[in-house]
Amino acid sequence: MTVLVTYATHSGATRTLAETLLAALVEDGASAELVDVATGPDPGAYDAVVLGSGIRVEAIEKPAVQWAKAHRAALLERPMAFFSCSGSAADPAKGGRQKATDSFLETIGFSPVAVKNFPGWVLMDKIPLHERVLLKSMRTPTGDFRDLAAVAEWAKEIRPLLTVRARDPGVTSRALPDGAGRADRRH
């Protein structure tokens, strides 16, 4: 099984999560490759795909959306997992939900085998001035909220889900055997 781990990032936090995920998949026996979505990787060359995107101003990164739209047919033909990365995912008031993730998946029409919203970082020196102003006005907490151990654990949870060959676009991990639904935390 070959897995494409592709990501879109603005400040670099999503890349660090993708690197952690890749290392855990490889350690668990998968053959996987890490590729920035901006380089236009062909998902058709892989058996499964993990797409990760940062969230900026309540939206999935544009390169991730464009890539997913351009490769929608290929993505629907193979198991796909999706993760997002944002500073706001660390907010306990959100309860693990991300409107941006839900909206993206609805717009694209995907039912990934697993979905996870991970905390990232809010480091003002990595954010453009206009976004810093907005974040400060919203009193957004700053810091590094990443939990790389949780990312590695999720990679191990989704590995069996990525080996599902015949994929029904309407099936989510909740319909798969062996308690696989743990990996699909949509909300």
Kinemage of the C-alpha trace (Angstrom):
@kinemage 1
@onewidth
@group {chain A} dominant
@subgroup {mainchain}
@vectorlist {calphas} color= white
{ca met a 1} P 0.000 0.000 0.000
{ca thr a 2} L 1.306 3.445 -0.940
{ca val a 3} L -0.056 6.506 0.833
{ca leu a 4} L 0.180 10.093 -0.329
{ca val a 5} L 0.369 12.449 2.642
{ca thr a 6} L -0.205 15.879 1.206
{ca tyr a 7} L -0.785 19.160 2.971
{ca ala a 8} L -1.401 22.878 2.550
{ca thr a 9} L 0.149 25.210 5.082
{ca his a 10} L 0.711 28.895 5.554
{ca ser a 11} L 2.804 29.124 8.693
{ca gly a 12} L 4.300 25.619 8.676
{ca ala a 13} L 2.325 23.996 11.515
{ca thr a 14} L 0.353 21.724 9.179
{ca arg a 15} L 3.591 20.487 7.622
{ca thr a 16} L 4.895 19.455 11.058
{ca leu a 17} L 1.688 17.482 11.650
{ca ala a 18} L 1.967 15.854 8.199
{ca glu a 19} L 5.591 14.908 8.889
{ca thr a 20} L 4.588 13.318 12.192
{ca leu a 21} L 1.732 11.464 10.528
{ca leu a 22} L 4.028 10.220 7.752
{ca ala a 23} L 6.617 8.938 10.239
{ca ala a 24} L 3.941 7.054 12.195
{ca leu a 25} L 2.478 5.492 9.039
{ca val a 26} L 5.924 4.372 7.879
{ca glu a 27} L 6.739 3.015 11.340
{ca asp a 28} L 3.480 1.043 11.137
{ca gly a 29} L 4.554 -0.532 7.829
{ca ala a 30} L 3.019 1.741 5.203
{ca ser a 31} L 4.913 3.027 2.206
{ca ala a 32} L 4.169 6.748 2.283
{ca glu a 33} L 5.344 9.950 0.672
{ca leu a 34} L 5.043 13.525 1.941
{ca val a 35} L 4.251 16.110 -0.754
{ca asp a 36} L 3.188 19.760 -0.490
{ca val a 37} L -0.195 20.109 -2.210
{ca ala a 38} L 1.133 23.238 -3.966
{ca thr a 39} L 3.349 20.993 -6.126
{ca gly a 40} L 0.238 19.285 -7.542
{ca pro a 41} L 0.796 15.633 -6.602
{ca asp a 42} L -1.198 13.048 -8.567
{ca pro a 43} L -3.344 11.053 -6.110
{ca gly a 44} L -3.935 8.475 -8.838
{ca ala a 45} L -0.385 7.218 -8.317
{ca tyr a 46} L -1.200 6.108 -4.751
{ca asp a 47} L -3.464 3.547 -3.099
{ca ala a 48} L -4.660 5.976 -0.404
{ca val a 49} L -4.452 9.675 0.438
{ca val a 50} L -4.225 11.742 3.595
{ca leu a 51} L -4.913 15.439 2.968
{ca gly a 52} L -4.129 18.011 5.630
{ca ser a 53} L -4.810 21.711 5.602
{ca gly a 54} L -4.309 24.653 7.825
{ca ile a 55} L -7.325 26.790 8.601
{ca arg a 56} L -7.027 30.508 8.047
{ca val a 57} L -9.812 32.904 8.887
{ca glu a 58} L -12.345 30.046 9.222
{ca ala a 59} L -11.470 28.495 5.835
{ca ile a 60} L -9.408 25.595 4.544
{ca glu a 61} L -6.278 26.771 2.706
{ca lys a 62} L -7.133 27.643 -0.906
{ca pro a 63} L -4.450 25.389 -2.449
{ca ala a 64} L -5.972 22.377 -0.621
{ca val a 65} L -9.466 23.226 -1.850
{ca gln a 66} L -8.263 23.734 -5.431
{ca trp a 67} L -6.258 20.509 -5.396
{ca ala a 68} L -9.162 18.487 -3.957
{ca lys a 69} L -11.542 19.889 -6.578
{ca ala a 70} L -9.079 19.189 -9.401
{ca his a 71} L -8.539 15.590 -8.243
{ca arg a 72} L -12.017 14.851 -6.923
{ca ala a 73} L -12.590 11.788 -9.159
{ca ala a 74} L -9.290 10.161 -8.156
{ca leu a 75} L -9.890 10.938 -4.483
{ca leu a 76} L -13.329 9.339 -4.571
{ca glu a 77} L -11.805 6.128 -5.975
{ca arg a 78} L -9.487 5.489 -3.036
{ca pro a 79} L -9.547 5.699 0.746
{ca met a 80} L -8.900 9.240 1.887
{ca ala a 81} L -8.456 10.755 5.333
{ca phe a 82} L -8.547 14.471 6.091
{ca phe a 83} L -7.096 16.542 8.919
{ca ser a 84} L -7.081 20.218 9.651
{ca cys a 85} L -4.687 22.259 11.743
{ca ser a 86} L -5.585 25.474 13.517
{ca gly a 87} L -4.883 27.365 16.669
{ca ser a 88} L -8.608 27.488 17.335
{ca ala a 89} L -8.826 23.679 17.522
{ca ala a 90} L -7.212 24.005 20.965
{ca asp a 91} L -10.217 26.004 22.207
{ca pro a 92} L -12.235 23.748 24.544
{ca ala a 93} L -15.375 25.747 23.725
{ca lys a 94} L -15.265 24.357 20.163
{ca gly a 95} L -15.466 20.769 21.409
{ca gly a 96} L -13.254 19.540 18.552
{ca arg a 97} L -15.543 20.994 15.881
{ca gln a 98} L -14.309 23.041 12.940
{ca lys a 99} L -16.870 24.741 10.730
{ca ala a 100} L -14.198 25.123 8.058
{ca thr a 101} L -13.624 21.353 7.912
{ca asp a 102} L -17.332 20.532 7.809
{ca ser a 103} L -17.953 23.149 5.119
{ca phe a 104} L -15.010 21.953 3.001
{ca leu a 105} L -16.084 18.308 3.083
{ca glu a 106} L -19.684 19.228 2.291
{ca thr a 107} L -18.661 21.473 -0.606
{ca ile a 108} L -16.282 18.902 -2.081
{ca gly a 109} L -18.700 16.027 -1.468
{ca phe a 110} L -16.214 13.715 0.272
{ca ser a 111} L -16.874 11.184 2.990
{ca pro a 112} L -13.327 10.482 4.162
{ca val a 113} L -12.602 7.290 6.077
{ca ala a 114} L -11.384 9.524 8.923
{ca val a 115} L -11.445 13.209 9.833
{ca lys a 116} L -9.570 14.971 12.621
{ca asn a 117} L -9.136 18.598 13.655
{ca phe a 118} L -5.768 19.114 15.348
{ca pro a 119} L -4.538 22.136 17.266
{ca gly a 120} L -1.723 23.977 15.557
{ca trp a 121} L -0.006 27.145 16.564
{ca val a 122} L -0.762 30.834 16.587
{ca leu a 123} L 2.649 32.452 16.354
{ca met a 124} L 2.303 36.106 15.477
{ca asp a 125} L 5.705 36.288 13.768
{ca lys a 126} L 4.496 33.669 11.232
{ca ile a 127} L 1.209 35.405 10.439
{ca pro a 128} L 0.671 38.315 7.988
{ca leu a 129} L 0.021 41.714 9.557
{ca his a 130} L -3.652 41.943 8.520
{ca glu a 131} L -4.359 38.550 10.122
{ca arg a 132} L -2.446 39.518 13.283
{ca val a 133} L -4.685 42.545 13.671
{ca leu a 134} L -7.787 40.392 13.309
{ca leu a 135} L -6.506 37.747 15.723
{ca lys a 136} L -5.565 40.361 18.298
{ca ser a 137} L -8.974 42.015 18.019
{ca met a 138} L -10.585 38.607 18.632
{ca arg a 139} L -8.253 38.066 21.610
{ca thr a 140} L -7.031 34.817 20.118
{ca pro a 141} L -4.649 32.976 22.436
{ca thr a 142} L -1.145 32.677 21.036
{ca gly a 143} L 1.284 29.815 21.367
{ca asp a 144} L 2.166 26.369 20.112
{ca phe a 145} L -0.776 24.043 20.793
{ca arg a 146} L 0.365 21.073 18.687
{ca asp a 147} L 0.081 17.596 20.188
{ca leu a 148} L 2.356 15.506 17.984
{ca ala a 149} L 1.737 12.372 20.069
{ca ala a 150} L -1.995 12.660 19.261
{ca val a 151} L -1.149 12.986 15.551
{ca ala a 152} L 1.009 9.842 15.672
{ca glu a 153} L -1.758 7.963 17.495
{ca trp a 154} L -4.317 9.043 14.881
{ca ala a 155} L -2.007 7.798 12.124
{ca lys a 156} L -2.022 4.356 13.723
{ca glu a 157} L -5.822 4.464 14.024
{ca ile a 158} L -6.357 5.364 10.385
{ca arg a 159} L -3.777 3.005 8.868
{ca pro a 160} L -6.247 0.070 8.621
{ca leu a 161} L -8.898 2.406 7.194
{ca leu a 162} L -6.567 3.439 4.394
{ca thr a 163} L -6.255 -0.148 3.198
{ca val a 164} L -9.944 -0.422 2.289
{ca arg a 165} L -9.825 -1.163 -1.450
{ca ala a 166} L -13.362 -0.843 -2.772
{ca arg a 167} L -14.606 2.469 -1.542
{ca asp a 168} L -18.198 3.551 -1.486
{ca pro a 169} L -18.180 7.384 -1.343
{ca gly a 170} L -21.125 7.239 1.069
{ca val a 171} L -19.328 5.052 3.607
{ca thr a 172} L -17.480 6.602 6.518
{ca ser a 173} L -15.336 4.856 9.071
{ca arg a 174} L -18.388 4.585 11.316
{ca ala a 175} L -19.653 1.862 8.988
{ca leu a 176} L -16.379 -0.074 9.049
{ca pro a 177} L -15.716 -3.037 11.370
{ca asp a 178} L -13.491 -3.390 14.429
{ca gly a 179} L -14.321 -0.109 16.144
{ca ala a 180} L -12.721 1.871 13.335
{ca gly a 181} L -15.104 4.757 14.021
{ca arg a 182} L -12.698 6.084 16.655
{ca ala a 183} L -10.693 7.679 13.864
{ca asp a 184} L -13.662 9.540 12.427
{ca arg a 185} L -14.243 12.435 14.766
{ca arg a 186} L -16.051 14.808 12.493
{ca his a 187} L -17.289 17.151 15.159
